[in-house]
Amino acid sequence: MNNFPGRFAELRAPAHWQTVDFISDLHLQANEPTTFDTWRRYLERPFSERADALFILGDLFEVWVGDDVLGQRGTPDHDFWRACADVIRAHAALTPVYFMVGNRDFLLGSEAAQACGMQLLDDPTALSFLGQRWLLSHGDALCLADTDYMRFRQQVRQPKWQHAFLEKPLEERETIARELRQQSEARKLSTAGDPHGWADVDHPAAQQWLLHARAQSLIHGHTHRPAEHSLGEGLQRVVLSDWEVGGQHPRAEVLRISAQGMQRISMV
């Protein structure tokens, strides 16, 4: 299955940008407050410690069933989503925040982005910054060996499917989301929770994307395997960290790029 995009969106960084931060796969949810608190502290740092822009490359939320959740009250989940929106909006008031949907929050749309003060990014997007082109993606579209997921992704990314889903009552959408999460958790247990048992990004496909985008580096999340991989021909793949602060092996990294190069900053 070939998921080569028809086009590559473009974003040119303003001349005054000197540093940019990248995060992904926080999977924020009400029942994991330690990750939320760590993320909030990161966003609430003094302005002098911030990068010039923040890029969130998907799966900020564990699940997103529609932008109308931000108008709901009375349950812990609904209150949690609004608290997240408040935190992002406060940060975005001073620092640009760009958001790319992931496989968990692909239904986050323009209404929620506006409420959070975020600017939506297409997947993939080529970022021109510091004299280089960086190709940004969530990464799931490149996990070609995961054929079951690729079929599912092709279905749920169709506008017709999304419109039909969002027309369902909120309670029904939340029930469906819980069932899908349970299936996902069962799949994780089948590999003992080890991301190395999951399908990884296809290297030839990543090379093809980079060559056609005229970029040197692909930055993505999704796989939960933070590392740098050489793809040959001067190309590389940079994998972002997932965030799981309350687990046995706490992890939460920010990837910062500046004139000094790439730096992984641990938040734990």
GITA-V435075 format. One line per field, one symbol per residue. phi: phi as a letter, one per 40 degrees, with the letter a starting at -180 (. if undefined). psi: psi as a letter, one per 40 degrees, with the letter a starting at -180 (. if undefined). Layout:
phi->???
psi->???
This chain:
phi->.bbcccabcbbbcdcccbabbbbafcfcaccbcccdcccccccccddcccccabbbcgfcbcaabiccccccbhbdccccdccccccccccccbbdbbbbcbccbcccbcccdcccgcbcbcbcbcbcafgbbbcbachccbccccccccccccccccdcccccccccddccccccccccccccccccccbfgcdccccbcccdccdcdccccfbcbbbabgcgbcabbcbgfgbabbbcccbaccccbdaabbcbbacchcbcbccb
psi->hhfhidihiihhhidehdiiihiifdfhidegdddddddddddeiideeiieihhhfifdidiheieedeeiieiddddddddddddddddeddhhhhhhiaedfeehaddddddeeihiiihihhhhhfeihhhhidedeegdegdddddddddeehdddddddeeiiddddddddddddddddddddeffehdeeiiihhddddddddddefidhhhibdefghihhheifeiihhhiiihgdeadghhhihhhhadeahhhhhe.
